[in-house]
Amino acid sequence: MTEENYNVYNTSIVYDYKDHPNIKSGRCDNCGNAQFKISVKGFIYIRECRNCGMNKSI
Ligand SMILES: [Zn+2]
């Protein structure tokens, strides 16, 4: 992952959808990218932005 100038969100933590609803549906809140990697941890889906690496539980 490259260093980006997207410093609004910390990419090392997982944001909760309830606390951080999508600003734009289907888009990363941090960089606006629309491609994600989805992983499942327990019953929680983690959506990771492929561009900036922001994580959000959905
Ligand atoms: Zn992003």
N, CA, C, O and the ligand as a Tripos MOL2 file, in Angstrom:
@<TRIPOS>MOLECULE
protein
  233   231    59     0     0
PROTEIN
NO_CHARGES

@<TRIPOS>ATOM
      1 N           0.8590   -1.2000    0.0000 N.3       1 MET1
      2 CA          0.0000    0.0000    0.0000 C.3       1 MET1
      3 C           0.8910    1.2440    0.0000 C.2       1 MET1
      4 O           1.8390    1.3370    0.7790 O.2       1 MET1
      5 N           0.5840    2.1730   -0.8590 N.am      2 THR2
      6 CA          1.3910    3.3830   -0.9660 C.3       2 THR2
      7 C           0.8860    4.4590   -0.0120 C.2       2 THR2
      8 O          -0.2690    4.4490    0.4150 O.2       2 THR2
      9 N           1.7560    5.3560    0.3000 N.am      3 GLU3
     10 CA          1.3510    6.4920    1.1220 C.3       3 GLU3
     11 C           0.5150    7.4380    0.2740 C.2       3 GLU3
     12 O           0.9370    7.8640   -0.8010 O.2       3 GLU3
     13 N          -0.6560    7.7570    0.7600 N.am      4 GLU4
     14 CA         -1.5440    8.6500    0.0190 C.3       4 GLU4
     15 C          -1.8400    9.8690    0.8690 C.2       4 GLU4
     16 O          -1.5790    9.9010    2.0710 O.2       4 GLU4
     17 N          -2.3790   10.8390    0.2240 N.am      5 ASN5
     18 CA         -2.7360   12.0530    0.9470 C.3       5 ASN5
     19 C          -4.1800   12.0150    1.4380 C.2       5 ASN5
     20 O          -4.8670   13.0360    1.4820 O.2       5 ASN5
     21 N          -4.6110   10.8470    1.7970 N.am      6 TYR6
     22 CA         -5.9620   10.6960    2.3270 C.3       6 TYR6
     23 C          -5.8580   10.5280    3.8240 C.2       6 TYR6
     24 O          -5.8330    9.4080    4.3330 O.2       6 TYR6
     25 N          -5.7970   11.6180    4.5130 N.am      7 ASN7
     26 CA         -5.5150   11.5440    5.9380 C.3       7 ASN7
     27 C          -6.7350   11.7650    6.8140 C.2       7 ASN7
     28 O          -6.6320   11.8790    8.0350 O.2       7 ASN7
     29 N          -7.8840   11.8220    6.1720 N.am      8 VAL8
     30 CA         -9.0860   12.0440    6.9620 C.3       8 VAL8
     31 C          -9.4100   10.8010    7.7900 C.2       8 VAL8
     32 O          -9.8370   10.8980    8.9410 O.2       8 VAL8
     33 N          -9.1980    9.6280    7.1770 N.am      9 TYR9
     34 CA         -9.5200    8.3810    7.8460 C.3       9 TYR9
     35 C          -8.2540    7.5970    8.1280 C.2       9 TYR9
     36 O          -7.3170    7.5780    7.3300 O.2       9 TYR9
     37 N          -8.2510    6.9600    9.2650 N.am     10 ASN10
     38 CA         -7.1360    6.1100    9.6440 C.3      10 ASN10
     39 C          -7.3540    4.7330    9.0200 C.2      10 ASN10
     40 O          -8.3350    4.0570    9.3310 O.2      10 ASN10
     41 N          -6.4510    4.3230    8.1520 N.am     11 THR11
     42 CA         -6.6420    3.0530    7.4520 C.3      11 THR11
     43 C          -6.2230    1.8540    8.2850 C.2      11 THR11
     44 O          -6.3430    0.7160    7.8310 O.2      11 THR11
     45 N          -5.7390    2.0860    9.4800 N.am     12 SER12
     46 CA         -5.3200    0.9600   10.3140 C.3      12 SER12
     47 C          -6.4360    0.4890   11.2430 C.2      12 SER12
     48 O          -6.2780   -0.5030   11.9550 O.2      12 SER12
     49 N          -7.5570    1.1980   11.2350 N.am     13 ILE13
     50 CA         -8.6780    0.7550   12.0550 C.3      13 ILE13
     51 C          -9.8880    0.4840   11.1650 C.2      13 ILE13
     52 O          -9.9370    0.9120   10.0120 O.2      13 ILE13
     53 N         -10.8570   -0.2320   11.7190 N.am     14 VAL14
     54 CA        -12.0670   -0.5630   10.9730 C.3      14 VAL14
     55 C         -13.1930    0.3410   11.4580 C.2      14 VAL14
     56 O         -13.5580    0.3200   12.6340 O.2      14 VAL14
     57 N         -13.7320    1.1230   10.5510 N.am     15 TYR15
     58 CA        -14.8420    1.9960   10.9080 C.3      15 TYR15
     59 C         -16.1400    1.2110   10.9020 C.2      15 TYR15
     60 O         -16.2970    0.2350   10.1670 O.2      15 TYR15
     61 N         -17.0520    1.6520   11.7220 N.am     16 ASP16
     62 CA        -18.3600    1.0120   11.8140 C.3      16 ASP16
     63 C         -19.3510    1.7650   10.9340 C.2      16 ASP16
     64 O         -19.4800    2.9870   11.0090 O.2      16 ASP16
     65 N         -20.0350    1.0080   10.1140 N.am     17 TYR17
     66 CA        -21.0040    1.6240    9.1960 C.3      17 TYR17
     67 C         -22.0490    2.4630    9.9450 C.2      17 TYR17
     68 O         -22.5000    3.4960    9.4510 O.2      17 TYR17
     69 N         -22.4220    2.0030   11.1370 N.am     18 LYS18
     70 CA        -23.4510    2.7230   11.8980 C.3      18 LYS18
     71 C         -22.9680    4.1110   12.2980 C.2      18 LYS18
     72 O         -23.7390    5.0700   12.3420 O.2      18 LYS18
     73 N         -21.6760    4.1910   12.5890 N.am     19 ASP19
     74 CA        -21.1210    5.4850   12.9810 C.3      19 ASP19
     75 C         -20.6810    6.3080   11.7840 C.2      19 ASP19
     76 O         -20.5940    7.5340   11.8450 O.2      19 ASP19
     77 N         -20.4030    5.5980   10.6850 N.am     20 HIS20
     78 CA        -19.8960    6.2680    9.4840 C.3      20 HIS20
     79 C         -20.6660    5.8000    8.2580 C.2      20 HIS20
     80 O         -20.1340    5.0470    7.4410 O.2      20 HIS20
     81 N         -21.9020    6.2350    8.1230 N.am     21 PRO21
     82 CA        -22.6670    5.8510    6.9300 C.3      21 PRO21
     83 C         -21.9510    6.3340    5.6710 C.2      21 PRO21
     84 O         -21.2040    7.3120    5.6960 O.2      21 PRO21
     85 N         -22.1990    5.6190    4.5650 N.am     22 ASN22
     86 CA        -21.5370    6.0020    3.3310 C.3      22 ASN22
     87 C         -21.9110    7.4200    2.9240 C.2      22 ASN22
     88 O         -23.0870    7.7850    2.9020 O.2      22 ASN22
     89 N         -20.9070    8.2040    2.6070 N.am     23 ILE23
     90 CA        -21.1560    9.5520    2.1100 C.3      23 ILE23
     91 C         -21.7770    9.4680    0.7180 C.2      23 ILE23
     92 O         -22.7700   10.1310    0.4200 O.2      23 ILE23
     93 N         -21.1700    8.6420   -0.1200 N.am     24 LYS24
     94 CA        -21.7480    8.3080   -1.4190 C.3      24 LYS24
     95 C         -21.9270    6.8040   -1.4670 C.2      24 LYS24
     96 O         -20.9920    6.0570   -1.1790 O.2      24 LYS24
     97 N         -23.1100    6.3570   -1.8250 N.am     25 SER25
     98 CA        -23.3790    4.9300   -1.8440 C.3      25 SER25
     99 C         -22.4120    4.1960   -2.7680 C.2      25 SER25
    100 O         -22.2300    4.5730   -3.9250 O.2      25 SER25
    101 N         -21.7970    3.1460   -2.2370 N.am     26 GLY26
    102 CA        -20.9010    2.3340   -3.0430 C.3      26 GLY26
    103 C         -19.5390    2.9520   -3.2750 C.2      26 GLY26
    104 O         -18.7310    2.4230   -4.0390 O.2      26 GLY26
    105 N         -19.2860    4.0610   -2.6250 N.am     27 ARG27
    106 CA        -17.9950    4.7300   -2.8090 C.3      27 ARG27
    107 C         -17.2480    4.8000   -1.4920 C.2      27 ARG27
    108 O         -17.8460    4.8950   -0.4210 O.2      27 ARG27
    109 N         -15.9500    4.7520   -1.5920 N.am     28 CYS28
    110 CA        -15.1190    4.9260   -0.4160 C.3      28 CYS28
    111 C         -15.3000    6.3450    0.1310 C.2      28 CYS28
    112 O         -15.2790    7.3160   -0.6250 O.2      28 CYS28
    113 N         -15.4770    6.4540    1.4450 N.am     29 ASP29
    114 CA        -15.6340    7.7810    2.0500 C.3      29 ASP29
    115 C         -14.3470    8.5770    1.9820 C.2      29 ASP29
    116 O         -14.3550    9.8080    1.9670 O.2      29 ASP29
    117 N         -13.2660    7.8650    1.9410 N.am     30 ASN30
    118 CA        -11.9620    8.5120    2.0330 C.3      30 ASN30
    119 C         -11.5000    9.0570    0.6840 C.2      30 ASN30
    120 O         -11.0890   10.2130    0.5820 O.2      30 ASN30
    121 N         -11.5710    8.2200   -0.3500 N.am     31 CYS31
    122 CA        -10.9930    8.6220   -1.6330 C.3      31 CYS31
    123 C         -11.9820    8.5740   -2.7890 C.2      31 CYS31
    124 O         -11.6630    9.0280   -3.8870 O.2      31 CYS31
    125 N         -13.1790    8.0330   -2.5650 N.am     32 GLY32
    126 CA        -14.1770    8.0070   -3.6280 C.3      32 GLY32
    127 C         -14.0550    6.8280   -4.5720 C.2      32 GLY32
    128 O         -14.8030    6.7290   -5.5450 O.2      32 GLY32
    129 N         -13.1230    5.9380   -4.2960 N.am     33 ASN33
    130 CA        -12.9530    4.7470   -5.1190 C.3      33 ASN33
    131 C         -14.1600    3.8220   -4.9700 C.2      33 ASN33
    132 O         -14.7980    3.7880   -3.9180 O.2      33 ASN33
    133 N         -14.4700    3.0680   -6.0360 N.am     34 ALA34
    134 CA        -15.6470    2.1990   -5.9920 C.3      34 ALA34
    135 C         -15.2800    0.7200   -6.0030 C.2      34 ALA34
    136 O         -16.1580   -0.1310   -6.1450 O.2      34 ALA34
    137 N         -14.0160    0.4090   -5.8570 N.am     35 GLN35
    138 CA        -13.6100   -0.9920   -5.8390 C.3      35 GLN35
    139 C         -13.1650   -1.3750   -4.4420 C.2      35 GLN35
    140 O         -12.3570   -0.6910   -3.8130 O.2      35 GLN35
    141 N         -13.7120   -2.4830   -3.9760 N.am     36 PHE36
    142 CA        -13.4390   -2.9040   -2.6080 C.3      36 PHE36
    143 C         -13.0920   -4.3800   -2.5560 C.2      36 PHE36
    144 O         -13.4440   -5.1660   -3.4360 O.2      36 PHE36
    145 N         -12.4060   -4.7120   -1.5200 N.am     37 LYS37
    146 CA        -12.1600   -6.1130   -1.2020 C.3      37 LYS37
    147 C         -12.9770   -6.4230    0.0310 C.2      37 LYS37
    148 O         -12.8510   -5.7510    1.0550 O.2      37 LYS37
    149 N         -13.8110   -7.4390   -0.0670 N.am     38 ILE38
    150 CA        -14.6820   -7.7890    1.0460 C.3      38 ILE38
    151 C         -14.1110   -9.0070    1.7620 C.2      38 ILE38
    152 O         -13.7770  -10.0130    1.1360 O.2      38 ILE38
    153 N         -14.0070   -8.9020    3.0600 N.am     39 SER39
    154 CA        -13.6000  -10.0640    3.8410 C.3      39 SER39
    155 C         -14.5840  -10.2470    4.9800 C.2      39 SER39
    156 O         -15.2640   -9.3030    5.3830 O.2      39 SER39
    157 N         -14.6550  -11.4550    5.4950 N.am     40 VAL40
    158 CA        -15.6110  -11.7660    6.5430 C.3      40 VAL40
    159 C         -14.8660  -12.1750    7.7940 C.2      40 VAL40
    160 O         -14.0170  -13.0660    7.7720 O.2      40 VAL40
    161 N         -15.2010  -11.5050    8.8910 N.am     41 LYS41
    162 CA        -14.6270  -11.8780   10.1760 C.3      41 LYS41
    163 C         -15.7760  -12.1700   11.1210 C.2      41 LYS41
    164 O         -16.4750  -11.2570   11.5590 O.2      41 LYS41
    165 N         -15.9740  -13.4490   11.4370 N.am     42 GLY42
    166 CA        -17.1270  -13.8110   12.2300 C.3      42 GLY42
    167 C         -18.3850  -13.5120   11.4440 C.2      42 GLY42
    168 O         -18.5770  -14.0330   10.3450 O.2      42 GLY42
    169 N         -19.2400  -12.6790   12.0010 N.am     43 PHE43
    170 CA        -20.4670  -12.3010   11.3080 C.3      43 PHE43
    171 C         -20.3420  -10.9030   10.7060 C.2      43 PHE43
    172 O         -21.3280  -10.3200   10.2550 O.2      43 PHE43
    173 N         -19.1390  -10.3810   10.7040 N.am     44 ILE44
    174 CA        -18.9510   -9.0110   10.2640 C.3      44 ILE44
    175 C         -18.2620   -8.9970    8.9010 C.2      44 ILE44
    176 O         -17.2340   -9.6450    8.7030 O.2      44 ILE44
    177 N         -18.8360   -8.2590    7.9810 N.am     45 TYR45
    178 CA        -18.2070   -8.0500    6.6840 C.3      45 TYR45
    179 C         -17.3410   -6.7990    6.7530 C.2      45 TYR45
    180 O         -17.7810   -5.7340    7.1870 O.2      45 TYR45
    181 N         -16.1130   -6.9590    6.3160 N.am     46 ILE46
    182 CA        -15.2060   -5.8240    6.2870 C.3      46 ILE46
    183 C         -14.9940   -5.4190    4.8360 C.2      46 ILE46
    184 O         -14.5790   -6.2310    4.0090 O.2      46 ILE46
    185 N         -15.2780   -4.1830    4.5390 N.am     47 ARG47
    186 CA        -15.0860   -3.6760    3.1910 C.3      47 ARG47
    187 C         -13.8020   -2.8510    3.1610 C.2      47 ARG47
    188 O         -13.7080   -1.8070    3.8060 O.2      47 ARG47
    189 N         -12.8390   -3.3190    2.4230 N.am     48 GLU48
    190 CA        -11.5700   -2.6070    2.3360 C.3      48 GLU48
    191 C         -11.4510   -1.9530    0.9690 C.2      48 GLU48
    192 O         -11.5980   -2.6060   -0.0640 O.2      48 GLU48
    193 N         -11.1870   -0.6800    0.9810 N.am     49 CYS49
    194 CA        -10.9900    0.0480   -0.2660 C.3      49 CYS49
    195 C          -9.7080   -0.4300   -0.9430 C.2      49 CYS49
    196 O          -8.6590   -0.5310   -0.3060 O.2      49 CYS49
    197 N          -9.8030   -0.7200   -2.2320 N.am     50 ARG50
    198 CA         -8.6220   -1.1950   -2.9440 C.3      50 ARG50
    199 C          -7.6440   -0.0650   -3.2430 C.2      50 ARG50
    200 O          -6.4870   -0.3150   -3.5790 O.2      50 ARG50
    201 N          -8.0910    1.1380   -3.1270 N.am     51 ASN51
    202 CA         -7.2130    2.2670   -3.4380 C.3      51 ASN51
    203 C          -6.4740    2.7670   -2.2040 C.2      51 ASN51
    204 O          -5.2440    2.8220   -2.1910 O.2      51 ASN51
    205 N          -7.2260    3.1340   -1.1640 N.am     52 CYS52
    206 CA         -6.5780    3.7670   -0.0170 C.3      52 CYS52
    207 C          -6.4850    2.8470    1.1980 C.2      52 CYS52
    208 O          -5.7550    3.1430    2.1430 O.2      52 CYS52
    209 N          -7.2200    1.7340    1.1800 N.am     53 GLY53
    210 CA         -7.1130    0.7800    2.2810 C.3      53 GLY53
    211 C          -8.0080    1.0580    3.4560 C.2      53 GLY53
    212 O          -7.8700    0.4180    4.4990 O.2      53 GLY53
    213 N          -8.9380    2.0110    3.3170 N.am     54 MET54
    214 CA         -9.8670    2.2700    4.4150 C.3      54 MET54
    215 C         -10.7480    1.0460    4.6340 C.2      54 MET54
    216 O         -11.2300    0.4390    3.6770 O.2      54 MET54
    217 N         -10.9530    0.6890    5.8930 N.am     55 ASN55
    218 CA        -11.7770   -0.4530    6.2560 C.3      55 ASN55
    219 C         -13.0580    0.0040    6.9200 C.2      55 ASN55
    220 O         -13.0570    0.9030    7.7610 O.2      55 ASN55
    221 N         -14.1580   -0.6350    6.5250 N.am     56 LYS56
    222 CA        -15.4200   -0.3370    7.1780 C.3      56 LYS56
    223 C         -16.2070   -1.6290    7.3240 C.2      56 LYS56
    224 O         -16.2680   -2.4440    6.4040 O.2      56 LYS56
    225 N         -16.8020   -1.8010    8.4810 N.am     57 SER57
    226 CA        -17.6900   -2.9490    8.6660 C.3      57 SER57
    227 C         -19.0430   -2.6120    8.0780 C.2      57 SER57
    228 O         -19.5670   -1.5180    8.2870 O.2      57 SER57
    229 N         -19.6140   -3.5690    7.3310 N.am     58 ILE58
    230 CA        -20.8810   -3.2840    6.6520 C.3      58 ILE58
    231 C         -21.9080   -4.3520    6.9780 C.2      58 ILE58
    232 O         -23.0400   -4.2870    6.4980 O.2      58 ILE58
    233 ZN        -10.5320    4.6330   -0.5050 Zn       59 ZN59
@<TRIPOS>BOND
     1     1     2 1
     2     2     3 1
     3     3     4 2
     4     3     5 am
     5     5     6 1
     6     6     7 1
     7     7     8 2
     8     7     9 am
     9     9    10 1
    10    10    11 1
    11    11    12 2
    12    11    13 am
    13    13    14 1
    14    14    15 1
    15    15    16 2
    16    15    17 am
    17    17    18 1
    18    18    19 1
    19    19    20 2
    20    19    21 am
    21    21    22 1
    22    22    23 1
    23    23    24 2
    24    23    25 am
    25    25    26 1
    26    26    27 1
    27    27    28 2
    28    27    29 am
    29    29    30 1
    30    30    31 1
    31    31    32 2
    32    31    33 am
    33    33    34 1
    34    34    35 1
    35    35    36 2
    36    35    37 am
    37    37    38 1
    38    38    39 1
    39    39    40 2
    40    39    41 am
    41    41    42 1
    42    42    43 1
    43    43    44 2
    44    43    45 am
    45    45    46 1
    46    46    47 1
    47    47    48 2
    48    47    49 am
    49    49    50 1
    50    50    51 1
    51    51    52 2
    52    51    53 am
    53    53    54 1
    54    54    55 1
    55    55    56 2
    56    55    57 am
    57    57    58 1
    58    58    59 1
    59    59    60 2
    60    59    61 am
    61    61    62 1
    62    62    63 1
    63    63    64 2
    64    63    65 am
    65    65    66 1
    66    66    67 1
    67    67    68 2
    68    67    69 am
    69    69    70 1
    70    70    71 1
    71    71    72 2
    72    71    73 am
    73    73    74 1
    74    74    75 1
    75    75    76 2
    76    75    77 am
    77    77    78 1
    78    78    79 1
    79    79    80 2
    80    79    81 am
    81    81    82 1
    82    82    83 1
    83    83    84 2
    84    83    85 am
    85    85    86 1
    86    86    87 1
    87    87    88 2
    88    87    89 am
    89    89    90 1
    90    90    91 1
    91    91    92 2
    92    91    93 am
    93    93    94 1
    94    94    95 1
    95    95    96 2
    96    95    97 am
    97    97    98 1
    98    98    99 1
    99    99   100 2
   100    99   101 am
   101   101   102 1
   102   102   103 1
   103   103   104 2
   104   103   105 am
   105   105   106 1
   106   106   107 1
   107   107   108 2
   108   107   109 am
   109   109   110 1
   110   110   111 1
   111   111   112 2
   112   111   113 am
   113   113   114 1
   114   114   115 1
   115   115   116 2
   116   115   117 am
   117   117   118 1
   118   118   119 1
   119   119   120 2
   120   119   121 am
   121   121   122 1
   122   122   123 1
   123   123   124 2
   124   123   125 am
   125   125   126 1
   126   126   127 1
   127   127   128 2
   128   127   129 am
   129   129   130 1
   130   130   131 1
   131   131   132 2
   132   131   133 am
   133   133   134 1
   134   134   135 1
   135   135   136 2
   136   135   137 am
   137   137   138 1
   138   138   139 1
   139   139   140 2
   140   139   141 am
   141   141   142 1
   142   142   143 1
   143   143   144 2
   144   143   145 am
   145   145   146 1
   146   146   147 1
   147   147   148 2
   148   147   149 am
   149   149   150 1
   150   150   151 1
   151   151   152 2
   152   151   153 am
   153   153   154 1
   154   154   155 1
   155   155   156 2
   156   155   157 am
   157   157   158 1
   158   158   159 1
   159   159   160 2
   160   159   161 am
   161   161   162 1
   162   162   163 1
   163   163   164 2
   164   163   165 am
   165   165   166 1
   166   166   167 1
   167   167   168 2
   168   167   169 am
   169   169   170 1
   170   170   171 1
   171   171   172 2
   172   171   173 am
   173   173   174 1
   174   174   175 1
   175   175   176 2
   176   175   177 am
   177   177   178 1
   178   178   179 1
   179   179   180 2
   180   179   181 am
   181   181   182 1
   182   182   183 1
   183   183   184 2
   184   183   185 am
   185   185   186 1
   186   186   187 1
   187   187   188 2
   188   187   189 am
   189   189   190 1
   190   190   191 1
   191   191   192 2
   192   191   193 am
   193   193   194 1
   194   194   195 1
   195   195   196 2
   196   195   197 am
   197   197   198 1
   198   198   199 1
   199   199   200 2
   200   199   201 am
   201   201   202 1
   202   202   203 1
   203   203   204 2
   204   203   205 am
   205   205   206 1
   206   206   207 1
   207   207   208 2
   208   207   209 am
   209   209   210 1
   210   210   211 1
   211   211   212 2
   212   211   213 am
   213   213   214 1
   214   214   215 1
   215   215   216 2
   216   215   217 am
   217   217   218 1
   218   218   219 1
   219   219   220 2
   220   219   221 am
   221   221   222 1
   222   222   223 1
   223   223   224 2
   224   223   225 am
   225   225   226 1
   226   226   227 1
   227   227   228 2
   228   227   229 am
   229   229   230 1
   230   230   231 1
   231   231   232 2
@<TRIPOS>SUBSTRUCTURE
     1 MET1         2 RESIDUE 1 A MET
     2 THR2         6 RESIDUE 1 A THR
     3 GLU3        10 RESIDUE 1 A GLU
     4 GLU4        14 RESIDUE 1 A GLU
     5 ASN5        18 RESIDUE 1 A ASN
     6 TYR6        22 RESIDUE 1 A TYR
     7 ASN7        26 RESIDUE 1 A ASN
     8 VAL8        30 RESIDUE 1 A VAL
     9 TYR9        34 RESIDUE 1 A TYR
    10 ASN10       38 RESIDUE 1 A ASN
    11 THR11       42 RESIDUE 1 A THR
    12 SER12       46 RESIDUE 1 A SER
    13 ILE13       50 RESIDUE 1 A ILE
    14 VAL14       54 RESIDUE 1 A VAL
    15 TYR15       58 RESIDUE 1 A TYR
    16 ASP16       62 RESIDUE 1 A ASP
    17 TYR17       66 RESIDUE 1 A TYR
    18 LYS18       70 RESIDUE 1 A LYS
    19 ASP19       74 RESIDUE 1 A ASP
    20 HIS20       78 RESIDUE 1 A HIS
    21 PRO21       82 RESIDUE 1 A PRO
    22 ASN22       86 RESIDUE 1 A ASN
    23 ILE23       90 RESIDUE 1 A ILE
    24 LYS24       94 RESIDUE 1 A LYS
    25 SER25       98 RESIDUE 1 A SER
    26 GLY26      102 RESIDUE 1 A GLY
    27 ARG27      106 RESIDUE 1 A ARG
    28 CYS28      110 RESIDUE 1 A CYS
    29 ASP29      114 RESIDUE 1 A ASP
    30 ASN30      118 RESIDUE 1 A ASN
    31 CYS31      122 RESIDUE 1 A CYS
    32 GLY32      126 RESIDUE 1 A GLY
    33 ASN33      130 RESIDUE 1 A ASN
    34 ALA34      134 RESIDUE 1 A ALA
    35 GLN35      138 RESIDUE 1 A GLN
    36 PHE36      142 RESIDUE 1 A PHE
    37 LYS37      146 RESIDUE 1 A LYS
    38 ILE38      150 RESIDUE 1 A ILE
    39 SER39      154 RESIDUE 1 A SER
    40 VAL40      158 RESIDUE 1 A VAL
    41 LYS41      162 RESIDUE 1 A LYS
    42 GLY42      166 RESIDUE 1 A GLY
    43 PHE43      170 RESIDUE 1 A PHE
    44 ILE44      174 RESIDUE 1 A ILE
    45 TYR45      178 RESIDUE 1 A TYR
    46 ILE46      182 RESIDUE 1 A ILE
    47 ARG47      186 RESIDUE 1 A ARG
    48 GLU48      190 RESIDUE 1 A GLU
    49 CYS49      194 RESIDUE 1 A CYS
    50 ARG50      198 RESIDUE 1 A ARG
    51 ASN51      202 RESIDUE 1 A ASN
    52 CYS52      206 RESIDUE 1 A CYS
    53 GLY53      210 RESIDUE 1 A GLY
    54 MET54      214 RESIDUE 1 A MET
    55 ASN55      218 RESIDUE 1 A ASN
    56 LYS56      222 RESIDUE 1 A LYS
    57 SER57      226 RESIDUE 1 A SER
    58 ILE58      230 RESIDUE 1 A ILE
    59 ZN59       233 GROUP 0 **** ****
